[in-house]
Amino acid sequence: MSLTHITNDNIISMASSKLTGTLPVMDGSNLTGVDDVTKSANDPATDTNPSGGVGTVWLNTASGELFSCTDATTDENVWINVGSGTGDVAPYSFQGTVSGYTSGGETPSYTDRMDKFSFTSDGNATDMANLIIGTSYCAGQTSETHGYVSGGQTGSATNVIQKFSFSVDGNATDSQDLTVARGYFAGQSSSTHGYNSGGEPTKQTTIDKFPFASNANATDVGDLTVSLSSSTGQSSSTHGYNSNGTTGTRITTVQKFAFASDGNASNVGNTTSAASYSAGISSVTHGYTAGGNTPTPVNIIDRFAFASDGTATDVGDMTTTKEGCSGTSSTTHGYMAGGYHSGYKNIIDKFAYAASANATDVGDLTGNTYASAASQI
């Protein structure tokens, strides 16, 4: 049999039928274009930045679960569980895909009712559980696993932060406290903390924050540009926003503050109408204010961009003029529930982020409700 000794020549191509027998041991580092599986005793995380980018496969050797990287954005990677396990790994999103929640409110008595409605299909809400105490003019926050109801009026202002689980329909618990008892303020959410800004009694500039990871009390981390109450909140991935409200006079001001570092807010724009008791909604790219008191109730839906500071534009109308709605945010639509105009309302309105269009009536709360807190999952 004729043998050919190959020295440093490069083989451009070879029929697979010619490669037979046992290959000698060779240095695998010299091979290119060969995909491999990253093995670890832990699951990947959003900040697990794969050198192979999209398509990298990760095996948890302890659980046997297998993940594939579908979005290789630095520190915001998405890992889809492709095995039999559950729990995809993805960056926190303020917007929900499953359900919206309204908690507490005025009916006109203070209610402890917690309503839940679907984001995947239009329909009426269900009464899923109860707060530990009825409250209105409270603020809502959203973590990956829980909804929060901060402060509010229970006959007098309270500093209690109530918490409930998204995984099971159950009653809220007393989890921690605000820095000061108050209501009539705005709520915001980062991936790690809940924020509350403004409020009363005695109009305030206070911005305080509390952690989602523990039941530690809130701390005072900054101030709004002006003392106000009855404003509404929006949340981007990097900043909290406080919009509209009253200083004694209704204002159009939009303020923002950073999540990455504690500090004061700055004025960054204006809404189209000076109002109080508006609903706050957030898409990934824009903040919305809906309805409010000017002093008569209005149906305006305003939108402002997170990427650039500036004045909001009027992009649509609610189905009716009202104030004191709760605002919930899905990934594709904004929702306004309840409210008041010549009586307490139970209407759930929704509008699409993708088009400048009016809202439609898609269901009802389980009761007429005003000034409740909102969360979503």
TORGUVEX-599223 format. One line per 5 residues: number of its first residue (from 1); for each residue x, y, z of N, C-alpha, C. Coordinates in steps of 0.2 Angstrom, whole numbers, plus 5000, padded with zeros to 4 digits. Example, Ala and Ser with C-alpha at 12.3 -4.5 7.8 and 13.67 -1.06 7.14 Angstrom:
% residues 2
1) 5066 4972 5039 5062 4978 5039 5066 4984 5039 ~ 5064 4989 5035 5068 4995 5036 5064 5000 5039
This chain:
% residues 377
1) 5004 4994 5000 5000 5000 5000 5004 5006 5000 ~ 5003 5011 4996 5007 5017 4995 5005 5022 5000 ~ 5010 5024 5004 5009 5029 5009 5012 5036 5007 ~ 5008 5041 5009 5011 5048 5007 5011 5052 5014 ~ 5017 5054 5015 5019 5058 5021 5017 5066 5020
6) 5013 5068 5024 5011 5075 5023 5015 5079 5028 ~ 5018 5084 5026 5022 5089 5030 5018 5095 5032 ~ 5020 5101 5030 5016 5107 5031 5012 5109 5026 ~ 5010 5105 5021 5006 5107 5016 4999 5107 5019 ~ 4994 5111 5016 4987 5112 5018 4983 5107 5014
11) 4979 5104 5017 4974 5100 5013 4968 5104 5012 ~ 4966 5106 5006 4961 5110 5004 4954 5107 5005 ~ 4954 5100 5002 4948 5096 5003 4950 5089 5003 ~ 4945 5085 5005 4946 5078 5005 4939 5074 5006 ~ 4938 5069 5002 4932 5065 5002 4932 5062 5009
16) 4926 5062 5012 4926 5058 5019 4928 5051 5018 ~ 4927 5048 5012 4928 5041 5012 4936 5039 5012 ~ 4940 5044 5011 4947 5043 5012 4950 5044 5019 ~ 4946 5046 5024 4948 5047 5031 4945 5041 5035 ~ 4949 5036 5035 4947 5030 5039 4952 5028 5044
21) 4950 5023 5048 4955 5021 5053 4955 5025 5060 ~ 4960 5024 5064 4960 5028 5070 4964 5034 5070 ~ 4961 5040 5071 4965 5046 5071 4970 5046 5077 ~ 4976 5049 5076 4980 5050 5082 4978 5055 5086 ~ 4980 5055 5092 4979 5061 5097 4981 5067 5094
26) 4977 5073 5095 4980 5079 5092 4977 5085 5097 ~ 4980 5090 5096 4978 5096 5100 4972 5099 5098 ~ 4966 5099 5102 4960 5101 5100 4959 5109 5099 ~ 4964 5112 5102 4964 5120 5101 4966 5122 5093 ~ 4969 5117 5090 4970 5118 5083 4964 5117 5078
31) 4959 5115 5081 4953 5114 5077 4948 5120 5077 ~ 4945 5122 5072 4941 5128 5072 4934 5126 5069 ~ 4929 5130 5070 4922 5128 5067 4919 5123 5070 ~ 4921 5121 5076 4918 5115 5080 4914 5118 5086 ~ 4908 5117 5086 4904 5119 5091 4904 5115 5097
36) 4904 5118 5103 4904 5114 5109 4899 5116 5114 ~ 4898 5112 5120 4893 5114 5125 4897 5116 5131 ~ 4895 5122 5134 4898 5124 5140 4895 5121 5146 ~ 4899 5118 5150 4897 5114 5156 4898 5117 5162 ~ 4893 5118 5166 4893 5121 5173 4888 5118 5178
41) 4890 5118 5184 4885 5116 5189 4880 5121 5191 ~ 4880 5126 5187 4875 5132 5188 4871 5133 5182 ~ 4865 5137 5182 4862 5139 5176 4866 5146 5174 ~ 4865 5147 5168 4868 5154 5165 4864 5159 5168 ~ 4867 5165 5168 4863 5171 5170 4863 5176 5165
46) 4859 5182 5166 4859 5187 5161 4865 5190 5159 ~ 4870 5190 5164 4876 5193 5163 4882 5188 5162 ~ 4880 5182 5160 4884 5177 5157 4885 5178 5150 ~ 4890 5181 5148 4892 5184 5141 4895 5178 5137 ~ 4892 5174 5133 4895 5169 5130 4900 5171 5124
51) 4906 5169 5124 4911 5171 5118 4908 5168 5112 ~ 4904 5163 5112 4902 5161 5105 4896 5164 5103 ~ 4893 5169 5107 4887 5173 5105 4881 5169 5104 ~ 4876 5171 5100 4870 5168 5099 4871 5160 5097 ~ 4867 5156 5100 4868 5149 5098 4872 5145 5103
56) 4876 5148 5107 4880 5145 5113 4875 5140 5117 ~ 4877 5134 5118 4873 5129 5122 4877 5129 5129 ~ 4872 5129 5134 4875 5128 5141 4871 5122 5144 ~ 4875 5118 5147 4873 5112 5151 4874 5113 5158 ~ 4869 5113 5162 4869 5113 5169 4870 5105 5171
61) 4876 5104 5173 4878 5097 5175 4875 5094 5181 ~ 4872 5099 5186 4869 5097 5192 4862 5095 5190 ~ 4858 5099 5186 4851 5098 5185 4850 5094 5179 ~ 4855 5094 5174 4854 5091 5167 4850 5096 5163 ~ 4848 5102 5165 4845 5106 5160 4849 5110 5155
66) 4847 5111 5149 4850 5113 5144 4848 5120 5141 ~ 4852 5125 5140 4850 5132 5138 4853 5133 5132 ~ 4850 5137 5128 4853 5140 5122 4852 5148 5122 ~ 4858 5151 5120 4858 5158 5120 4854 5161 5114 ~ 4849 5165 5114 4845 5167 5108 4846 5175 5107
71) 4849 5178 5112 4851 5185 5112 4857 5187 5116 ~ 4862 5188 5112 4869 5189 5116 4870 5197 5116 ~ 4866 5200 5121 4867 5207 5122 4871 5207 5129 ~ 4877 5211 5129 4881 5211 5135 4877 5212 5141 ~ 4878 5208 5146 4874 5208 5153 4867 5208 5152
76) 4864 5207 5146 4857 5206 5146 4855 5200 5141 ~ 4859 5195 5142 4858 5189 5137 4852 5185 5139 ~ 4849 5182 5134 4843 5178 5135 4845 5171 5133 ~ 4843 5167 5138 4845 5160 5138 4838 5156 5138 ~ 4837 5152 5133 4830 5148 5133 4832 5141 5135
81) 4828 5139 5140 4828 5132 5143 4825 5127 5137 ~ 4830 5124 5134 4827 5119 5129 4827 5112 5131 ~ 4828 5111 5138 4827 5104 5140 4820 5103 5143 ~ 4820 5098 5148 4813 5097 5151 4811 5101 5156 ~ 4816 5106 5158 4815 5110 5164 4811 5116 5162
86) 4811 5121 5167 4807 5127 5166 4812 5133 5169 ~ 4810 5139 5167 4813 5144 5169 4818 5147 5164 ~ 4816 5150 5159 4821 5154 5154 4824 5159 5158 ~ 4830 5161 5156 4834 5166 5159 4834 5172 5154 ~ 4831 5178 5157 4831 5184 5153 4831 5190 5157
91) 4833 5196 5154 4833 5202 5158 4826 5204 5161 ~ 4826 5207 5167 4820 5209 5169 4816 5214 5165 ~ 4810 5213 5164 4805 5218 5160 4800 5220 5165 ~ 4799 5227 5165 4794 5230 5169 4787 5228 5166 ~ 4786 5227 5159 4780 5225 5156 4778 5218 5157
96) 4772 5217 5157 4770 5210 5159 4767 5207 5152 ~ 4767 5200 5152 4764 5196 5147 4758 5192 5149 ~ 4757 5191 5155 4751 5187 5158 4745 5190 5160 ~ 4746 5194 5166 4741 5197 5169 4742 5204 5172 ~ 4737 5208 5173 4737 5215 5176 4733 5214 5183
101) 4736 5218 5187 4733 5218 5194 4731 5225 5196 ~ 4725 5226 5199 4723 5232 5203 4722 5230 5210 ~ 4725 5234 5215 4724 5232 5222 4722 5238 5226 ~ 4717 5237 5230 4715 5243 5234 4711 5248 5231 ~ 4710 5254 5233 4706 5259 5230 4700 5261 5234
106) 4697 5266 5231 4691 5269 5235 4685 5267 5231 ~ 4679 5265 5235 4673 5262 5232 4666 5264 5233 ~ 4665 5269 5237 4669 5275 5240 4673 5273 5247 ~ 4671 5267 5250 4675 5265 5256 4682 5263 5254 ~ 4686 5262 5258 4693 5260 5257 4692 5252 5256
111) 4695 5249 5250 4694 5242 5249 4700 5238 5250 ~ 4700 5232 5252 4706 5228 5252 4706 5223 5246 ~ 4701 5224 5241 4701 5219 5236 4707 5220 5231 ~ 4709 5214 5228 4714 5213 5223 4711 5210 5217 ~ 4711 5213 5212 4708 5211 5205 4713 5209 5201
116) 4712 5204 5197 4717 5201 5192 4713 5201 5185 ~ 4716 5203 5179 4714 5202 5173 4719 5200 5168 ~ 4717 5196 5163 4722 5193 5158 4724 5198 5153 ~ 4730 5198 5151 4733 5201 5145 4733 5198 5139 ~ 4732 5191 5139 4732 5187 5133 4725 5187 5130
121) 4719 5188 5134 4713 5188 5131 4709 5193 5134 ~ 4704 5197 5131 4700 5202 5134 4695 5199 5138 ~ 4693 5202 5144 4688 5199 5148 4688 5203 5155 ~ 4683 5201 5159 4682 5204 5165 4688 5201 5170 ~ 4689 5205 5175 4694 5203 5181 4690 5199 5186
126) 4695 5195 5189 4692 5191 5195 4695 5194 5201 ~ 4692 5193 5207 4694 5195 5214 4698 5189 5216 ~ 4705 5190 5216 4709 5185 5217 4711 5184 5225 ~ 4711 5189 5229 4714 5189 5235 4712 5196 5239 ~ 4716 5197 5245 4715 5203 5248 4721 5206 5251
131) 4721 5213 5252 4726 5216 5255 4726 5215 5263 ~ 4731 5217 5267 4730 5216 5274 4726 5222 5277 ~ 4725 5227 5273 4721 5233 5275 4719 5237 5269 ~ 4713 5239 5269 4710 5243 5263 4714 5249 5263 ~ 4716 5251 5257 4719 5257 5256 4718 5260 5249
136) 4718 5267 5248 4717 5270 5242 4723 5276 5241 ~ 4723 5279 5235 4729 5284 5234 4735 5281 5235 ~ 4736 5274 5234 4742 5271 5235 4746 5270 5228 ~ 4752 5267 5229 4756 5267 5223 4758 5259 5222 ~ 4759 5257 5216 4761 5250 5214 4768 5249 5211
141) 4771 5244 5213 4777 5242 5210 4777 5235 5208 ~ 4782 5233 5203 4782 5226 5200 4789 5224 5200 ~ 4790 5218 5203 4797 5214 5203 4795 5208 5198 ~ 4800 5204 5197 4799 5198 5193 4795 5193 5196 ~ 4794 5193 5203 4790 5188 5206 4784 5191 5210
146) 4784 5197 5212 4779 5200 5216 4776 5207 5214 ~ 4770 5208 5216 4768 5215 5216 4768 5218 5222 ~ 4768 5225 5223 4769 5228 5229 4763 5234 5229 ~ 4761 5235 5235 4756 5241 5236 4759 5245 5241 ~ 4761 5251 5240 4765 5256 5244 4760 5261 5247
151) 4760 5262 5254 4757 5267 5257 4750 5268 5256 ~ 4748 5274 5255 4741 5276 5254 4737 5279 5260 ~ 4730 5279 5258 4726 5282 5264 4721 5276 5266 ~ 4721 5275 5273 4717 5270 5276 4712 5274 5281 ~ 4711 5280 5280 4708 5284 5284 4713 5290 5286
156) 4719 5288 5287 4725 5292 5288 4730 5289 5284 ~ 4736 5293 5283 4741 5290 5278 4745 5284 5282 ~ 4747 5279 5278 4750 5274 5281 4757 5273 5277 ~ 4762 5270 5281 4769 5269 5278 4770 5262 5276 ~ 4765 5257 5277 4765 5250 5275 4766 5249 5268
161) 4771 5245 5266 4772 5242 5260 4769 5235 5260 ~ 4764 5233 5256 4761 5226 5256 4764 5223 5249 ~ 4764 5216 5250 4768 5212 5245 4763 5206 5243 ~ 4763 5204 5237 4759 5198 5235 4763 5194 5230 ~ 4762 5188 5229 4765 5184 5225 4762 5183 5218
166) 4765 5183 5212 4762 5182 5206 4761 5174 5205 ~ 4765 5170 5208 4765 5163 5206 4758 5159 5209 ~ 4755 5162 5214 4749 5159 5217 4745 5165 5219 ~ 4738 5164 5218 4733 5169 5220 4732 5169 5228 ~ 4735 5174 5231 4735 5174 5239 4735 5181 5241
171) 4733 5181 5248 4733 5188 5251 4740 5191 5252 ~ 4740 5198 5252 4746 5201 5253 4749 5201 5260 ~ 4755 5202 5261 4758 5202 5267 4761 5209 5269 ~ 4762 5211 5275 4766 5217 5277 4773 5216 5276 ~ 4777 5219 5271 4784 5217 5269 4789 5222 5272
176) 4787 5228 5272 4792 5233 5274 4788 5240 5275 ~ 4792 5245 5276 4789 5252 5277 4792 5257 5273 ~ 4788 5262 5271 4791 5268 5268 4795 5272 5273 ~ 4798 5277 5270 4802 5282 5275 4797 5286 5279 ~ 4791 5288 5276 4786 5292 5279 4779 5290 5277
181) 4774 5290 5281 4768 5288 5280 4765 5293 5275 ~ 4762 5291 5269 4760 5296 5264 4755 5292 5259 ~ 4751 5296 5255 4748 5294 5250 4748 5299 5244 ~ 4744 5298 5239 4744 5303 5233 4751 5304 5230 ~ 4754 5298 5229 4761 5298 5226 4762 5294 5220
186) 4767 5294 5217 4768 5290 5211 4773 5284 5212 ~ 4772 5278 5209 4777 5272 5210 4780 5271 5204 ~ 4787 5269 5204 4791 5267 5199 4795 5260 5201 ~ 4797 5256 5196 4801 5250 5197 4807 5249 5193 ~ 4812 5248 5196 4818 5245 5192 4818 5238 5193
191) 4824 5235 5190 4824 5227 5191 4825 5225 5198 ~ 4828 5229 5202 4830 5227 5209 4826 5231 5215 ~ 4823 5237 5213 4820 5241 5218 4813 5244 5216 ~ 4809 5245 5221 4803 5249 5220 4804 5256 5223 ~ 4801 5261 5219 4802 5268 5221 4795 5271 5222
196) 4795 5276 5226 4789 5281 5227 4792 5288 5227 ~ 4788 5292 5224 4790 5299 5223 4784 5304 5224 ~ 4785 5309 5228 4780 5314 5230 4775 5312 5235 ~ 4770 5315 5235 4764 5313 5240 4763 5318 5245 ~ 4758 5316 5249 4756 5320 5255 4753 5316 5260
201) 4752 5318 5267 4750 5325 5269 4756 5329 5269 ~ 4755 5336 5267 4760 5341 5266 4764 5338 5259 ~ 4763 5342 5254 4766 5340 5248 4773 5339 5248 ~ 4776 5334 5245 4783 5332 5246 4787 5331 5240 ~ 4794 5332 5241 4798 5330 5236 4802 5323 5236
206) 4800 5320 5242 4804 5314 5243 4804 5308 5238 ~ 4809 5306 5236 4810 5299 5232 4813 5294 5237 ~ 4809 5289 5238 4812 5284 5242 4812 5277 5238 ~ 4816 5272 5240 4817 5266 5237 4817 5260 5242 ~ 4815 5254 5240 4815 5249 5244 4817 5243 5240
211) 4821 5238 5243 4823 5232 5239 4818 5227 5238 ~ 4818 5223 5232 4814 5218 5231 4817 5211 5234 ~ 4824 5211 5235 4827 5205 5237 4826 5203 5244 ~ 4824 5208 5248 4824 5208 5255 4818 5212 5258 ~ 4816 5211 5264 4810 5215 5267 4813 5221 5271
216) 4819 5224 5268 4821 5230 5272 4817 5236 5270 ~ 4817 5240 5275 4813 5246 5274 4816 5251 5269 ~ 4812 5256 5266 4814 5260 5261 4819 5265 5264 ~ 4823 5268 5260 4827 5274 5261 4826 5280 5257 ~ 4827 5286 5260 4827 5292 5256 4833 5293 5251
221) 4832 5293 5245 4837 5293 5240 4838 5299 5236 ~ 4833 5304 5236 4833 5309 5232 4827 5314 5233 ~ 4826 5319 5229 4821 5323 5229 4818 5325 5222 ~ 4812 5326 5221 4809 5329 5215 4811 5336 5214 ~ 4810 5339 5209 4812 5346 5208 4807 5351 5211
226) 4801 5348 5213 4796 5353 5217 4792 5348 5221 ~ 4789 5351 5226 4785 5347 5231 4778 5346 5227 ~ 4775 5340 5227 4769 5339 5223 4766 5333 5226 ~ 4759 5332 5224 4756 5326 5225 4751 5324 5219 ~ 4748 5319 5220 4743 5317 5214 4746 5316 5207
231) 4752 5314 5207 4756 5313 5201 4756 5306 5199 ~ 4759 5304 5193 4759 5297 5191 4766 5295 5189 ~ 4767 5289 5189 4774 5286 5188 4774 5282 5181 ~ 4780 5282 5178 4782 5278 5173 4789 5275 5174 ~ 4791 5269 5171 4797 5266 5172 4800 5264 5165
236) 4807 5266 5164 4810 5264 5158 4815 5259 5161 ~ 4820 5256 5157 4825 5251 5160 4830 5254 5164 ~ 4831 5261 5164 4836 5265 5167 4834 5270 5172 ~ 4827 5273 5171 4825 5279 5174 4818 5278 5177 ~ 4817 5281 5182 4810 5282 5185 4807 5289 5182
241) 4801 5290 5181 4798 5296 5179 4792 5298 5183 ~ 4791 5304 5185 4785 5307 5188 4782 5312 5184 ~ 4776 5311 5183 4772 5315 5178 4766 5319 5181 ~ 4765 5325 5178 4759 5328 5180 4758 5329 5188 ~ 4752 5330 5191 4752 5331 5198 4750 5338 5200
246) 4750 5340 5206 4748 5347 5208 4753 5349 5214 ~ 4755 5355 5213 4759 5359 5218 4755 5363 5222 ~ 4748 5363 5221 4743 5368 5223 4740 5370 5217 ~ 4744 5370 5211 4742 5371 5205 4744 5365 5200 ~ 4739 5363 5196 4740 5357 5192 4746 5359 5187
251) 4750 5354 5186 4756 5355 5182 4757 5350 5176 ~ 4761 5351 5171 4762 5347 5165 4769 5344 5166 ~ 4773 5345 5171 4780 5343 5171 4781 5336 5171 ~ 4786 5333 5167 4788 5327 5167 4795 5327 5170 ~ 4796 5323 5176 4803 5323 5179 4806 5316 5178
256) 4812 5315 5179 4815 5308 5179 4821 5308 5183 ~ 4822 5302 5186 4828 5301 5190 4831 5294 5188 ~ 4838 5293 5190 4841 5287 5188 4841 5282 5193 ~ 4840 5275 5190 4840 5270 5194 4847 5268 5196 ~ 4852 5269 5192 4859 5267 5193 4862 5270 5199
261) 4861 5276 5201 4864 5280 5206 4858 5284 5210 ~ 4859 5284 5216 4854 5288 5220 4855 5296 5219 ~ 4850 5299 5218 4850 5306 5217 4844 5310 5215 ~ 4844 5316 5214 4838 5320 5213 4835 5319 5206 ~ 4829 5321 5205 4826 5321 5198 4827 5328 5195
266) 4826 5327 5188 4827 5333 5184 4821 5334 5179 ~ 4819 5340 5178 4814 5341 5173 4816 5340 5166 ~ 4812 5335 5162 4814 5333 5156 4809 5334 5150 ~ 4803 5337 5152 4798 5338 5147 4791 5340 5150 ~ 4786 5340 5146 4779 5342 5148 4774 5337 5145
271) 4769 5336 5148 4763 5333 5145 4759 5338 5141 ~ 4754 5336 5138 4750 5341 5134 4744 5345 5138 ~ 4743 5342 5144 4738 5345 5148 4740 5345 5156 ~ 4739 5350 5159 4740 5351 5166 4735 5347 5170 ~ 4737 5341 5173 4732 5337 5176 4734 5333 5182
276) 4730 5331 5187 4732 5327 5192 4728 5321 5192 ~ 4730 5316 5196 4726 5309 5196 4726 5306 5189 ~ 4731 5306 5185 4732 5303 5179 4734 5296 5180 ~ 4733 5291 5175 4736 5285 5175 4743 5284 5172 ~ 4748 5281 5175 4754 5280 5172 4755 5273 5169
281) 4758 5273 5162 4759 5267 5159 4766 5267 5155 ~ 4769 5262 5154 4776 5261 5151 4776 5256 5146 ~ 4778 5258 5140 4780 5253 5135 4788 5252 5136 ~ 4791 5248 5132 4799 5248 5133 4802 5255 5131 ~ 4799 5258 5126 4802 5264 5123 4798 5271 5125
286) 4792 5271 5128 4789 5277 5129 4785 5277 5136 ~ 4784 5282 5139 4779 5283 5145 4773 5286 5142 ~ 4767 5284 5146 4761 5287 5144 4757 5290 5150 ~ 4753 5295 5150 4749 5297 5155 4742 5297 5152 ~ 4737 5295 5156 4730 5294 5153 4725 5297 5158
291) 4721 5301 5155 4715 5304 5159 4718 5309 5164 ~ 4714 5310 5169 4716 5315 5175 4711 5320 5176 ~ 4712 5324 5180 4708 5330 5182 4711 5336 5181 ~ 4707 5341 5177 4711 5347 5174 4708 5354 5176 ~ 4703 5355 5180 4700 5351 5185 4694 5346 5183
296) 4691 5347 5177 4686 5342 5175 4690 5336 5172 ~ 4687 5330 5173 4690 5324 5170 4691 5324 5162 ~ 4697 5322 5160 4698 5321 5153 4700 5314 5151 ~ 4700 5313 5144 4701 5306 5141 4707 5306 5137 ~ 4712 5311 5138 4718 5311 5134 4723 5306 5136
301) 4726 5303 5131 4732 5298 5132 4738 5302 5129 ~ 4742 5304 5133 4749 5307 5131 4754 5302 5130 ~ 4759 5303 5126 4765 5299 5125 4771 5303 5125 ~ 4777 5301 5129 4783 5304 5128 4789 5299 5128 ~ 4794 5300 5124 4799 5295 5123 4804 5295 5129
306) 4807 5289 5130 4812 5288 5135 4819 5290 5132 ~ 4820 5289 5126 4826 5289 5123 4829 5297 5122 ~ 4824 5301 5122 4825 5308 5121 4821 5312 5125 ~ 4823 5317 5129 4819 5321 5133 4815 5326 5129 ~ 4809 5327 5131 4805 5332 5127 4798 5332 5128
311) 4794 5336 5125 4787 5336 5126 4783 5330 5123 ~ 4778 5328 5127 4773 5323 5125 4769 5325 5119 ~ 4766 5320 5116 4761 5321 5111 4754 5317 5113 ~ 4749 5320 5111 4742 5317 5112 4741 5311 5106 ~ 4741 5305 5108 4741 5300 5104 4734 5296 5103
316) 4729 5298 5108 4723 5294 5107 4719 5296 5113 ~ 4713 5293 5114 4708 5295 5119 4706 5288 5123 ~ 4704 5289 5129 4701 5283 5133 4694 5283 5130 ~ 4690 5278 5132 4683 5277 5130 4678 5282 5133 ~ 4681 5285 5139 4677 5290 5142 4681 5295 5147
321) 4679 5301 5148 4683 5305 5152 4683 5303 5159 ~ 4689 5302 5163 4689 5300 5170 4696 5301 5173 ~ 4696 5301 5179 4702 5302 5183 4703 5296 5188 ~ 4709 5296 5191 4710 5291 5196 4710 5284 5193 ~ 4712 5282 5187 4712 5275 5184 4719 5272 5187
326) 4719 5266 5187 4726 5263 5188 4728 5261 5181 ~ 4735 5262 5180 4738 5260 5174 4742 5254 5174 ~ 4741 5249 5170 4745 5243 5170 4748 5242 5163 ~ 4754 5239 5162 4758 5239 5156 4759 5232 5154 ~ 4757 5230 5148 4759 5224 5145 4765 5225 5140
331) 4767 5220 5137 4772 5222 5132 4770 5225 5125 ~ 4763 5224 5124 4760 5227 5118 4755 5232 5119 ~ 4752 5233 5125 4746 5237 5126 4747 5240 5133 ~ 4743 5246 5134 4742 5249 5140 4735 5248 5142 ~ 4734 5248 5149 4727 5247 5151 4726 5252 5157
336) 4720 5255 5157 4717 5259 5162 4711 5256 5165 ~ 4711 5255 5172 4706 5252 5175 4702 5256 5180 ~ 4696 5256 5181 4692 5260 5186 4692 5267 5184 ~ 4692 5271 5190 4692 5278 5189 4686 5281 5191 ~ 4685 5288 5190 4679 5292 5193 4677 5297 5188
341) 4671 5298 5186 4668 5304 5183 4660 5303 5184 ~ 4658 5307 5188 4651 5307 5190 4649 5300 5193 ~ 4653 5297 5197 4653 5291 5200 4659 5286 5199 ~ 4659 5281 5203 4665 5277 5202 4664 5272 5197 ~ 4670 5270 5193 4669 5266 5187 4673 5259 5188
346) 4670 5254 5184 4674 5248 5184 4677 5246 5177 ~ 4677 5250 5172 4679 5249 5165 4686 5248 5165 ~ 4688 5243 5161 4695 5241 5159 4696 5243 5152 ~ 4700 5249 5151 4701 5251 5144 4708 5248 5142 ~ 4709 5247 5135 4716 5246 5133 4717 5249 5126
351) 4724 5251 5125 4726 5254 5119 4732 5251 5117 ~ 4734 5250 5110 4740 5248 5107 4746 5253 5107 ~ 4752 5250 5109 4757 5255 5109 4759 5256 5101 ~ 4758 5251 5097 4761 5251 5090 4757 5257 5086 ~ 4751 5259 5088 4748 5264 5083 4745 5269 5088
356) 4745 5275 5085 4741 5281 5089 4734 5280 5087 ~ 4730 5277 5092 4723 5275 5091 4720 5276 5098 ~ 4713 5276 5098 4709 5277 5104 4709 5270 5108 ~ 4708 5270 5114 4707 5264 5118 4700 5261 5117 ~ 4700 5254 5118 4693 5251 5118 4692 5248 5125
361) 4685 5247 5126 4683 5244 5132 4683 5236 5132 ~ 4688 5233 5136 4689 5226 5135 4686 5222 5141 ~ 4684 5225 5146 4681 5221 5152 4680 5226 5158 ~ 4678 5222 5163 4676 5226 5169 4680 5223 5175 ~ 4682 5228 5180 4684 5225 5187 4678 5222 5190
366) 4679 5219 5196 4674 5216 5200 4670 5221 5204 ~ 4672 5227 5204 4668 5232 5207 4671 5239 5205 ~ 4666 5244 5206 4668 5251 5204 4674 5253 5209 ~ 4679 5256 5206 4685 5257 5210 4689 5263 5208 ~ 4692 5267 5212 4695 5273 5211 4702 5273 5215
371) 4707 5276 5212 4714 5277 5215 4717 5271 5218 ~ 4717 5265 5214 4720 5259 5216 4727 5259 5214 ~ 4731 5254 5216 4738 5253 5214 4738 5247 5208 ~ 4743 5248 5204 4744 5243 5198 4750 5239 5198 ~ 4750 5233 5196 4756 5229 5195 4754 5224 5189
376) 4760 5221 5186 4759 5216 5181 4764 5211 5181 ~ 4762 5205 5178 4767 5200 5177 4767 5197 5170
